[in-house]
Amino acid sequence: MFPRAKSDLPRNATREFFSWSSPQLNFVAVMIPMCYVNDSMMKAKTIIAAFFIVLLTATTADAKSIIRIGRDATIAENQIIKNIVVLGGQITVSGLVENNVIALGGSIVLTGKSVVRGNVLCLGGIVVRGSGSQVFGKITEINSSNITATLRSFFLGEDDAWSTILNIIFLFSHGIIFVLAMLLAFLSPNSLTTLKNSIQNNKMKSFLWGMLITASITPFFIFLVISVIGIYLIPLLFIALVAAFMLGYIAAANLLGDYVLSGMFSSHKKSPVKETVSGLILLLALGWLPYVGWLIKIIALTIGFGGVLLLMFGHRRRRPASA
């Protein structure tokens, strides 16, 4: 009935990472009022955090609430659901949604017969409304046009744009980590599993190693700056450190996702993609907790970095012995 809306974010419509339904999506109804603040990027953060809180509460299959990742979702004309959350897909509503409609990385189409009694939130896409559609809550749409307006305000020297620019950089960096994590999970799942197992079997040792080496990074770089030859090594070492921290963070997310999914579902089958996606979104959501969010992120980075170091040096130590 309505033309398909284009999304700001590309997606592979043929691949479905996982698709769950949940009777406990009412957690979103608690989180949604927090979204309506002046900073649009804070809305985006809250939406994603709310999404994963909902994801964690998913238990058994139930048609009243729907969570889907990697594919579209359609609510038929006579269908009634409580909430719907889709990541990387388009939502088309022709029926009744009692609470909220949330799309991350996709668009939302509300046909003329759709009724949404809660809020509609769209991150990375557009909201298309047909005549006759009813939305009793608020409609929030965050896409490239919002970001363009923010950049324009930033270059005009408006003070409010600074925090938004920082949030854009924050989300962009996490997007890079997410892309790298997906490449690693798809192309080299065995390497990711090996690193995860190394961290899991040596949690305290990984944390101590990571903390020790992290504390020595600044003095070591100062020494390189003072020396003549060492200056030329700084760019290479910096890239290596960033790569090690990112790899360790992805492995820590994979470990966390495995722990959460195994605890939630007794029939959970090991999947590096599912576990990594779940862990990354959970760390992202936990990182926004007041006072302790930054500490959680630091612990994940430290233990992951230490796990990378243990795997590298431990493997080198065992190689002569096996020979």
VEXVO-737175 format. One record per residue (C-alpha): y, x, z; residue number from 1. Coordinates in Angstrom, 1 decimal. Each point is the difference from the previous one (the first is absolute). Layout:
BEGIN
{py:Y; px:X; pz:Z; n:NUM}
...
END
This chain:
BEGIN
{py:0.0; px:0.0; pz:0.0; n:1}
{py:2.4; px:2.8; pz:0.9; n:2}
{py:0.3; px:3.3; pz:-1.9; n:3}
{py:-1.5; px:3.0; pz:1.8; n:4}
{py:2.7; px:1.9; pz:2.0; n:5}
{py:0.1; px:3.7; pz:-0.4; n:6}
{py:-0.4; px:2.2; pz:3.0; n:7}
{py:2.1; px:3.0; pz:0.8; n:8}
{py:-3.1; px:1.9; pz:1.1; n:9}
{py:-2.9; px:0.8; pz:-2.4; n:10}
{py:-3.5; px:-1.1; pz:0.9; n:11}
{py:-3.5; px:0.1; pz:-1.4; n:12}
{py:-0.9; px:-3.7; pz:-0.2; n:13}
{py:-3.6; px:0.8; pz:-0.8; n:14}
{py:-0.7; px:1.8; pz:3.2; n:15}
{py:-0.4; px:-1.9; pz:3.3; n:16}
{py:0.0; px:2.3; pz:3.0; n:17}
{py:-1.0; px:-2.7; pz:2.4; n:18}
{py:0.6; px:-3.7; pz:0.5; n:19}
{py:-0.2; px:-1.7; pz:3.4; n:20}
{py:0.9; px:-3.4; pz:1.4; n:21}
{py:1.0; px:-0.4; pz:3.6; n:22}
{py:0.6; px:-3.0; pz:2.4; n:23}
{py:2.4; px:2.1; pz:2.1; n:24}
{py:2.9; px:0.5; pz:-2.4; n:25}
{py:2.2; px:-1.8; pz:2.5; n:26}
{py:1.0; px:3.5; pz:1.2; n:27}
{py:2.3; px:0.1; pz:-3.0; n:28}
{py:1.8; px:-3.0; pz:1.2; n:29}
{py:0.9; px:2.0; pz:3.1; n:30}
{py:1.1; px:3.0; pz:-2.0; n:31}
{py:2.0; px:-1.8; pz:-2.7; n:32}
{py:3.2; px:-0.8; pz:2.0; n:33}
{py:0.3; px:3.8; pz:0.6; n:34}
{py:0.5; px:0.4; pz:-3.7; n:35}
{py:3.4; px:-1.6; pz:-0.2; n:36}
{py:2.3; px:2.8; pz:0.9; n:37}
{py:2.8; px:1.5; pz:-2.0; n:38}
{py:-1.9; px:3.1; pz:-1.2; n:39}
{py:-2.2; px:-1.0; pz:-2.9; n:40}
{py:-2.2; px:3.1; pz:0.4; n:41}
{py:-0.6; px:-1.0; pz:3.6; n:42}
{py:-1.3; px:-3.3; pz:-1.4; n:43}
{py:-2.4; px:1.9; pz:-2.2; n:44}
{py:-1.3; px:2.1; pz:2.9; n:45}
{py:-0.5; px:-3.2; pz:2.1; n:46}
{py:-1.8; px:-1.7; pz:-2.9; n:47}
{py:-2.4; px:2.9; pz:-0.4; n:48}
{py:-0.6; px:0.2; pz:3.8; n:49}
{py:-0.6; px:-3.7; pz:0.1; n:50}
{py:-2.4; px:0.3; pz:-2.9; n:51}
{py:-2.2; px:2.5; pz:1.8; n:52}
{py:0.2; px:-1.8; pz:3.3; n:53}
{py:-1.4; px:-3.0; pz:-1.9; n:54}
{py:-2.6; px:2.3; pz:-1.6; n:55}
{py:-1.2; px:1.2; pz:3.4; n:56}
{py:-0.5; px:-3.5; pz:1.2; n:57}
{py:-2.1; px:-1.0; pz:-3.0; n:58}
{py:-3.4; px:-1.1; pz:1.2; n:59}
{py:-2.1; px:-2.6; pz:-1.8; n:60}
{py:0.4; px:-1.6; pz:-3.4; n:61}
{py:2.1; px:-3.1; pz:0.2; n:62}
{py:1.9; px:-1.8; pz:-2.8; n:63}
{py:2.9; px:-0.8; pz:2.3; n:64}
{py:1.6; px:3.5; pz:-0.3; n:65}
{py:-0.4; px:2.6; pz:-2.8; n:66}
{py:0.4; px:3.8; pz:-0.2; n:67}
{py:-0.5; px:1.7; pz:-3.4; n:68}
{py:0.5; px:3.5; pz:-1.2; n:69}
{py:0.0; px:1.0; pz:-3.6; n:70}
{py:-0.2; px:-3.4; pz:-1.7; n:71}
{py:1.9; px:-3.2; pz:-0.4; n:72}
{py:-0.2; px:-3.1; pz:2.1; n:73}
{py:0.4; px:-3.6; pz:-1.0; n:74}
{py:0.5; px:-3.0; pz:2.3; n:75}
{py:-1.1; px:-3.1; pz:-1.9; n:76}
{py:1.9; px:-3.3; pz:0.0; n:77}
{py:-2.1; px:-1.7; pz:2.6; n:78}
{py:-0.7; px:3.1; pz:2.1; n:79}
{py:1.3; px:0.4; pz:3.5; n:80}
{py:0.2; px:3.4; pz:1.7; n:81}
{py:1.7; px:1.5; pz:3.1; n:82}
{py:1.2; px:3.3; pz:-1.4; n:83}
{py:-0.5; px:2.3; pz:-3.0; n:84}
{py:0.6; px:3.7; pz:-0.2; n:85}
{py:-0.6; px:2.0; pz:-3.2; n:86}
{py:0.4; px:3.7; pz:-0.6; n:87}
{py:0.2; px:1.2; pz:-3.6; n:88}
{py:-0.4; px:-3.5; pz:-1.6; n:89}
{py:1.9; px:-3.1; pz:-0.9; n:90}
{py:0.0; px:-3.2; pz:2.0; n:91}
{py:0.2; px:-3.4; pz:-1.7; n:92}
{py:0.4; px:-3.0; pz:2.3; n:93}
{py:-0.5; px:-3.6; pz:-1.2; n:94}
{py:-1.3; px:-1.3; pz:3.3; n:95}
{py:1.1; px:0.0; pz:3.6; n:96}
{py:0.6; px:3.1; pz:2.1; n:97}
{py:0.5; px:-1.0; pz:3.6; n:98}
{py:1.5; px:3.3; pz:1.1; n:99}
{py:1.0; px:3.1; pz:-2.1; n:100}
{py:-0.5; px:1.5; pz:-3.4; n:101}
{py:0.2; px:3.8; pz:-0.2; n:102}
{py:-0.4; px:2.2; pz:-3.1; n:103}
{py:0.2; px:3.8; pz:0.1; n:104}
{py:0.2; px:1.7; pz:-3.4; n:105}
{py:-0.2; px:-3.3; pz:-1.9; n:106}
{py:1.9; px:-3.1; pz:-0.8; n:107}
{py:-0.1; px:-3.6; pz:1.3; n:108}
{py:-0.1; px:-3.1; pz:-2.2; n:109}
{py:0.7; px:-3.3; pz:1.7; n:110}
{py:-0.8; px:-2.9; pz:-2.4; n:111}
{py:1.8; px:-3.3; pz:0.1; n:112}
{py:-2.7; px:-1.5; pz:2.2; n:113}
{py:-0.1; px:2.8; pz:2.6; n:114}
{py:1.0; px:-0.5; pz:3.6; n:115}
{py:0.6; px:3.0; pz:2.4; n:116}
{py:0.8; px:-1.0; pz:3.6; n:117}
{py:0.6; px:3.6; pz:1.1; n:118}
{py:1.7; px:3.0; pz:-1.6; n:119}
{py:-0.5; px:1.7; pz:-3.4; n:120}
{py:0.3; px:3.8; pz:-0.1; n:121}
{py:-0.4; px:2.1; pz:-3.1; n:122}
{py:0.1; px:3.8; pz:0.0; n:123}
{py:0.0; px:1.7; pz:-3.4; n:124}
{py:0.1; px:-3.1; pz:-2.1; n:125}
{py:1.9; px:-3.3; pz:-0.6; n:126}
{py:-0.2; px:-3.6; pz:1.2; n:127}
{py:-0.3; px:-2.5; pz:-2.8; n:128}
{py:0.7; px:-3.6; pz:1.1; n:129}
{py:-0.8; px:-3.1; pz:-2.0; n:130}
{py:2.2; px:-3.1; pz:0.3; n:131}
{py:-1.4; px:-2.2; pz:2.8; n:132}
{py:-1.5; px:2.9; pz:2.0; n:133}
{py:0.8; px:-0.2; pz:3.7; n:134}
{py:0.5; px:2.9; pz:2.4; n:135}
{py:1.0; px:-0.9; pz:3.5; n:136}
{py:0.4; px:3.5; pz:1.2; n:137}
{py:1.9; px:3.0; pz:-1.4; n:138}
{py:-0.6; px:1.8; pz:-3.2; n:139}
{py:0.3; px:3.8; pz:0.0; n:140}
{py:-0.3; px:2.0; pz:-3.2; n:141}
{py:0.2; px:3.8; pz:0.1; n:142}
{py:-0.3; px:1.8; pz:-3.4; n:143}
{py:1.7; px:2.5; pz:-2.2; n:144}
{py:3.2; px:-2.1; pz:-0.3; n:145}
{py:0.4; px:0.2; pz:3.8; n:146}
{py:-0.5; px:3.8; pz:0.0; n:147}
{py:2.5; px:0.4; pz:-2.8; n:148}
{py:2.7; px:-1.9; pz:1.9; n:149}
{py:-0.7; px:2.2; pz:3.0; n:150}
{py:0.4; px:3.2; pz:-2.0; n:151}
{py:3.2; px:-1.3; pz:-1.4; n:152}
{py:1.3; px:-0.7; pz:3.6; n:153}
{py:-1.2; px:3.5; pz:1.0; n:154}
{py:2.0; px:1.7; pz:-2.8; n:155}
{py:3.0; px:-2.1; pz:0.9; n:156}
{py:-0.1; px:1.5; pz:3.5; n:157}
{py:-1.0; px:-3.1; pz:2.0; n:158}
{py:-1.4; px:0.9; pz:3.4; n:159}
{py:-2.7; px:-2.7; pz:0.0; n:160}
{py:-1.6; px:1.6; pz:-3.0; n:161}
{py:-1.1; px:3.2; pz:1.8; n:162}
{py:-2.7; px:-1.6; pz:2.1; n:163}
{py:-1.4; px:-1.9; pz:-3.0; n:164}
{py:-0.1; px:3.2; pz:-2.1; n:165}
{py:-1.9; px:1.8; pz:2.8; n:166}
{py:-2.4; px:-2.9; pz:0.1; n:167}
{py:-0.5; px:0.2; pz:-3.7; n:168}
{py:-0.8; px:3.7; pz:0.2; n:169}
{py:-2.4; px:-0.9; pz:2.9; n:170}
{py:-1.8; px:-2.6; pz:-2.0; n:171}
{py:0.0; px:2.2; pz:-3.2; n:172}
{py:-1.7; px:2.9; pz:1.9; n:173}
{py:-2.6; px:-2.4; pz:1.4; n:174}
{py:-0.6; px:-1.2; pz:-3.6; n:175}
{py:-0.6; px:3.5; pz:-1.1; n:176}
{py:-2.6; px:0.5; pz:2.8; n:177}
{py:-1.6; px:-3.3; pz:-1.0; n:178}
{py:-0.4; px:1.0; pz:-3.6; n:179}
{py:-1.4; px:3.4; pz:1.0; n:180}
{py:-2.4; px:-1.7; pz:2.4; n:181}
{py:-1.3; px:-2.3; pz:-2.7; n:182}
{py:-0.5; px:2.9; pz:-2.4; n:183}
{py:-1.9; px:1.9; pz:2.6; n:184}
{py:-2.1; px:-3.0; pz:1.0; n:185}
{py:-0.9; px:-0.8; pz:-3.6; n:186}
{py:-0.4; px:3.5; pz:-1.4; n:187}
{py:-1.4; px:1.9; pz:2.9; n:188}
{py:-1.3; px:-2.3; pz:2.7; n:189}
{py:-2.6; px:2.5; pz:1.2; n:190}
{py:2.8; px:2.5; pz:0.9; n:191}
{py:2.0; px:-2.6; pz:1.8; n:192}
{py:-3.2; px:-1.1; pz:2.0; n:193}
{py:-0.7; px:3.6; pz:0.8; n:194}
{py:3.5; px:0.6; pz:1.4; n:195}
{py:-0.2; px:-3.3; pz:1.9; n:196}
{py:-3.3; px:1.0; pz:1.6; n:197}
{py:1.5; px:3.3; pz:0.9; n:198}
{py:2.8; px:-1.7; pz:1.9; n:199}
{py:-2.3; px:-2.6; pz:1.6; n:200}
{py:-2.4; px:2.7; pz:1.3; n:201}
{py:2.8; px:2.2; pz:1.3; n:202}
{py:2.8; px:-2.3; pz:1.1; n:203}
{py:1.4; px:2.1; pz:2.9; n:204}
{py:-0.5; px:3.3; pz:-1.8; n:205}
{py:1.7; px:-1.4; pz:-3.1; n:206}
{py:3.0; px:-1.2; pz:2.1; n:207}
{py:0.3; px:3.3; pz:1.8; n:208}
{py:-0.2; px:2.1; pz:-3.1; n:209}
{py:2.5; px:-2.2; pz:-1.8; n:210}
{py:2.4; px:0.1; pz:3.0; n:211}
{py:-0.3; px:3.8; pz:0.2; n:212}
{py:0.5; px:0.7; pz:-3.6; n:213}
{py:2.9; px:-2.5; pz:-0.3; n:214}
{py:1.8; px:1.6; pz:2.9; n:215}
{py:-0.3; px:3.4; pz:-1.7; n:216}
{py:1.3; px:-1.1; pz:-3.4; n:217}
{py:3.7; px:0.4; pz:0.9; n:218}
{py:-0.3; px:3.6; pz:1.5; n:219}
{py:-2.2; px:1.0; pz:-3.0; n:220}
{py:2.5; px:-1.2; pz:-2.5; n:221}
{py:2.8; px:1.8; pz:1.9; n:222}
{py:-2.0; px:3.2; pz:-0.3; n:223}
{py:-0.5; px:-0.6; pz:-3.7; n:224}
{py:3.8; px:-0.5; pz:-0.4; n:225}
{py:0.7; px:3.3; pz:1.8; n:226}
{py:-2.5; px:1.9; pz:-2.0; n:227}
{py:0.8; px:0.9; pz:-3.6; n:228}
{py:-3.4; px:-0.7; pz:-1.6; n:229}
{py:-0.6; px:-3.2; pz:2.1; n:230}
{py:2.9; px:-1.8; pz:-1.6; n:231}
{py:-1.9; px:-0.4; pz:-3.3; n:232}
{py:-3.0; px:-1.5; pz:1.9; n:233}
{py:2.0; px:-2.8; pz:1.7; n:234}
{py:-0.1; px:-2.5; pz:-2.9; n:235}
{py:-3.8; px:0.5; pz:-0.5; n:236}
{py:-0.7; px:-0.3; pz:3.7; n:237}
{py:2.3; px:-3.0; pz:0.3; n:238}
{py:-1.9; px:-1.8; pz:-2.7; n:239}
{py:-3.3; px:0.9; pz:1.6; n:240}
{py:1.1; px:-1.3; pz:3.3; n:241}
{py:1.2; px:-3.3; pz:-1.4; n:242}
{py:-3.3; px:-0.4; pz:-1.9; n:243}
{py:-2.0; px:0.7; pz:3.2; n:244}
{py:2.0; px:-2.5; pz:2.0; n:245}
{py:-0.3; px:-2.7; pz:-2.6; n:246}
{py:-3.7; px:0.6; pz:-0.5; n:247}
{py:-0.6; px:-0.1; pz:3.8; n:248}
{py:2.1; px:-3.2; pz:0.4; n:249}
{py:-2.1; px:-1.7; pz:-2.7; n:250}
{py:-3.2; px:1.1; pz:1.6; n:251}
{py:1.3; px:-1.2; pz:3.4; n:252}
{py:0.8; px:-3.4; pz:-1.6; n:253}
{py:-3.5; px:-0.1; pz:-1.5; n:254}
{py:-1.5; px:0.6; pz:3.4; n:255}
{py:2.2; px:-2.7; pz:1.6; n:256}
{py:-0.8; px:-2.5; pz:-2.7; n:257}
{py:-3.7; px:0.7; pz:0.3; n:258}
{py:0.1; px:-0.5; pz:3.8; n:259}
{py:2.0; px:-3.3; pz:-0.3; n:260}
{py:-2.1; px:-1.5; pz:-2.8; n:261}
{py:-3.3; px:1.0; pz:1.6; n:262}
{py:1.2; px:-1.7; pz:3.2; n:263}
{py:1.2; px:-3.1; pz:-1.7; n:264}
{py:-3.0; px:-0.5; pz:-2.4; n:265}
{py:-3.6; px:0.7; pz:1.1; n:266}
{py:-1.1; px:0.0; pz:-3.7; n:267}
{py:2.8; px:2.4; pz:-1.1; n:268}
{py:-1.2; px:2.2; pz:-2.8; n:269}
{py:1.6; px:3.5; pz:-0.2; n:270}
{py:2.7; px:0.1; pz:-2.6; n:271}
{py:2.6; px:2.8; pz:-0.1; n:272}
{py:2.5; px:-2.2; pz:-1.9; n:273}
{py:-0.1; px:-2.9; pz:2.5; n:274}
{py:0.0; px:2.3; pz:3.0; n:275}
{py:2.9; px:2.1; pz:-1.3; n:276}
{py:2.1; px:-3.0; pz:-1.0; n:277}
{py:-0.6; px:-1.7; pz:3.3; n:278}
{py:0.8; px:3.2; pz:2.0; n:279}
{py:3.2; px:0.8; pz:-1.9; n:280}
{py:1.4; px:-3.5; pz:0.4; n:281}
{py:-0.9; px:0.0; pz:3.7; n:282}
{py:1.7; px:3.3; pz:0.6; n:283}
{py:3.0; px:-1.2; pz:-1.9; n:284}
{py:0.2; px:-3.2; pz:2.1; n:285}
{py:-0.7; px:1.9; pz:3.3; n:286}
{py:2.7; px:2.5; pz:-0.9; n:287}
{py:2.6; px:-2.7; pz:0.3; n:288}
{py:-0.9; px:-0.9; pz:3.6; n:289}
{py:3.0; px:0.7; pz:2.3; n:290}
{py:-0.1; px:3.2; pz:2.1; n:291}
{py:-3.7; px:0.9; pz:-0.8; n:292}
{py:-0.1; px:-0.4; pz:-3.8; n:293}
{py:1.3; px:3.6; pz:-0.7; n:294}
{py:-2.5; px:1.4; pz:2.5; n:295}
{py:-2.9; px:-1.8; pz:-1.8; n:296}
{py:1.1; px:1.5; pz:-3.3; n:297}
{py:0.3; px:3.5; pz:1.5; n:298}
{py:-3.5; px:-0.2; pz:1.6; n:299}
{py:-1.5; px:-1.1; pz:-3.4; n:300}
{py:1.8; px:2.8; pz:-1.8; n:301}
{py:-1.0; px:2.6; pz:2.6; n:302}
{py:-3.7; px:-0.9; pz:0.3; n:303}
{py:-0.3; px:-0.3; pz:-3.8; n:304}
{py:1.7; px:3.4; pz:-0.6; n:305}
{py:-2.3; px:1.6; pz:2.6; n:306}
{py:-3.0; px:-1.6; pz:-1.7; n:307}
{py:1.0; px:1.6; pz:-3.3; n:308}
{py:0.3; px:3.4; pz:1.7; n:309}
{py:-3.3; px:-0.3; pz:1.7; n:310}
{py:-1.8; px:-1.0; pz:-3.2; n:311}
{py:1.6; px:2.9; pz:-1.9; n:312}
{py:-0.6; px:2.8; pz:2.5; n:313}
{py:-3.2; px:-1.5; pz:1.4; n:314}
{py:-1.5; px:-0.1; pz:-3.5; n:315}
{py:1.0; px:3.7; pz:-0.6; n:316}
{py:-1.6; px:1.0; pz:3.3; n:317}
{py:-3.3; px:-1.7; pz:-0.7; n:318}
{py:-0.3; px:1.4; pz:-3.5; n:319}
{py:-0.9; px:3.6; pz:0.9; n:320}
{py:-2.5; px:-1.3; pz:2.6; n:321}
{py:-1.8; px:-2.1; pz:-2.6; n:322}
{py:0.0; px:2.9; pz:-2.4; n:323}
END
